[in-house]
Amino acid sequence: MRLRFLLILPLLGLPLAAAAEQSLQTWLDMALPGTVLRLPAGQYRGPATISKPLTLEAQGKVVIDGGGKGTVLTIKSDRVTVRGLVIRGSGGSHDSIDGGIMAEGNDLLIENNVVEDVLFGISLHKTKDSVVRGNRIRSRPVDSADRGDGIRLWYSTGNRIENNDIAQIRDVTVSNSPRNRYTGNTIRDSRRAFNFLFAHRSLIEGNLLEKNSTGIVALNSDGLIIRNNRILHAMDASGAGVALKETSAALIQGNEIVHCAHGIMADSPMNPINRIVFIDNTIAHNITGIYFYGAKGGHIAINNTFKSNLWPVTIIGDGDPMNDTWWGNRWDTYEGFDLDGDGFGDKPHELHAWADRIWMETPSATFFRNSPVLELLDFLERLAPFSTPSLILRDTAPRMRK
């Protein structure tokens, strides 16, 4: 019968107090494949490599310290579980991706660990069908650009990143990694909460992204579902709750996007038959609610709520605004009535660019937006237009009720 539970100290003939002096690699080398290796409380030296299927977990307070060299724990096997450890003390090389855990394998489970005082947190390279769940991840207290990624996926597919507490990192970076799920995570005080590049058909659902420079950035990532997230306080000058570029066929649904420089930024779908769809989002207290750039249409906005945004929607670039579809959205700036009581305004809601055209057409004038001079020009333009305003959008059925 295969040995399923391994108590290493008796095999080594060492007292429990000696565990603090032991290299973790010695314990791993002694373990048989399939072993559940439960480390007694203490501090263990890294770096170490797991090269066989096994479970590594803690019986009490277990610290794995890399001593400032390389990656603390490397996984190079399928069917490995790492649970309940404190992992700290990686090296500081971005080129070598020094961090807490570097995993290369399939069917892995990394859960309920504390990863702190490391450069990168947890990296999955060419990993499939694995779970990273319930971990607490912190990089180092330096400028955000000098930190490492909290979680990094590279050429990895079919993984679940769930319920992790992440803060003080650079980004969560997903590169060339389609069909992964990111659910229930909290990411705070970082640069980009999620940074997707060629990450097609990803699901980002139920996450709290707060006080990051930007919430979700996606580049060349088609078929995204961004659903039921709370994205708050992305107030850097170029910050956005959600930013999409060269991305097609995205669904952004049921999100709460509050107090960001731009609530949502997007260009047009790369493929003219695809659409970027916004449904049931609350977009409130942002400088700009939705910002379309290089607009050529291809957007559908249904049942969203726009509240207390300085500019609800702005559009930069050529294109016919009627190529976008707006229906059933709630606008706090709507000027109309619901005389027939059907819950929708009796006339369409139209948004025009008046003095806003100055900074839209002359980007260097953006510095003066919301200044007293532009506010006065905007008032005079509305009072007695001296040029034809540009139509930004027409919502044919503005919603009057929740």
Residue, then its C-alpha position, 0 to 999 in steps of 0.5 A: m500500500r502506498l504511504r499516504f501520510l508522511l511524518i518526516l522527523p522520525l525518519l530523519g531521527l531529528p527532534l522537532a526543534a531541529a525543524a527550523e534548521q532544515s532545508l525544505q528540499t530535504w523533506l521533499d526529496m524524502a517524500l514518496p509520490g502521492t504523499v501528504l506531507r504535513l510539515p510541523a510548525g517551524q521555519y524552513r529554508g528555500p528555495a525548493t522544488i517539488s518534482k513529484p505529485l504530492t500534497l504539501e501542507a502545514q500542521g501549524k505555523v509553517v514559514i518557508d523563507g527563500g533567504g532573498k534568493g530566486t523563487v521560494l517554491t517551484i512546482k514542476s509536476d502534475r497533481v501537486t497541492v500546496r496549502g496553508l503555508v507562509i511563503r516569503g523572502s524571494g529574490g529581486s530579479h524581474d528577469s528571472i521572475d523571482g517570487g513566492i511560487m512558480a508552477e509548471g504543471n497540470d491539476l494543481l491546487i494552491e490554496n490558503n497560503v500567505v505569500e508576502d515579502v516577495l517580488f512576484g506572488i504566484s506564477l502559472h506557466k503552461t499550466k492547465d486545469s488548476v486552482v489558485r484559491g484563498n491566498r493572501i498575496r503581497s509584493r514589496p512596499v516599493d513604487s508600483a512599477d517596481r513590484g512584481d505581479g501578484i498572479r501571473l498566467w502565461y500560456s495557461t488555460g482552464n484555470r480558476i483564480e478564486n477568492n484571493d486577497i491581493a494588494q500592494i502588487r504591480d498587476v495581475t497579468v494574463s498573457n496568451s492564456p485563454r479560457n480562465r476564470y477569475t472570480g471573487n478576488t479582492i485586489r487593492d492598492s496596485r497598478r492594474a488589477f487585471n491586465f489581459l493580453f491575448a486572453h480570449r474568452s476569459l470570465i471576470e466575475g464577482n471581484l472587488l477592485e478598489k484603489n488601483s490605478t486601473g481596474i481591468v485592462a484588456l488588449n487583443s482579448d476577444g469574447l470577454i465576460i466582465r460581470n458583477n464586479r465592483i470597481l471603485h476609485a481608479m482615479d489616476a489621470s489615465g485610470a479607468g474602471v474597464a479599458l478595452k482596446e482592439t477587443s471584440a465581442a465583449l460582454i460587460q454586465g451588472n458591474e458597479i463602476v464608481h469614482c474613476a477617471h473613466g468608468i469604461m473606455a473602449d474602441s470599436p470591435m475589430n471585426p465589424i460583425n462583433r459587438i461590445v455590449f454593456i448591460d445593467n451596469t451602474i456607472a456613477h461619480n466618474i469624471t467620464g462615464i463611458y469614453f469611446y475613442g476612434a469610434k466606428g460604432g459596434h456598441i450596444a448599451i442597454n439598461n445601464t444607470f448613469k448617475s452623477n458623472l461629470w460627463p456621462v459619455t464622450i466620443i473621440g474620433d470619426g464615425d456615425p453615433m447612430n451605429d451604436t445602440w442605446w436603449g432603456n438606460r437611466w440618465d440623471t440628466y434626462e429632460g422629459f416626462d413619462l406621461d403614458g406611465d410605461g416606465f420610459g421617457d416619452k422622447p428620446h434622450e439625446l446627448h450633444a457636444w457643445a463646448d466639449r468639442i473644443w477639448m475633444e477636437t484639440p486634446s491639448a485643451t483637455f487640461f482646461r475642461n471643467s474650468p470656469v472659462l469652458e463652463l461659460l462657453d458651454f452655457l453660452e453655446r446652449l443658450a445661443p448656439f453659434s455652431t451646430p452641436s455634435l450628436i454623441l448618442r440617442d437613447t430611444a427609450p430612456r428608462m424612468r423607473k428602476 
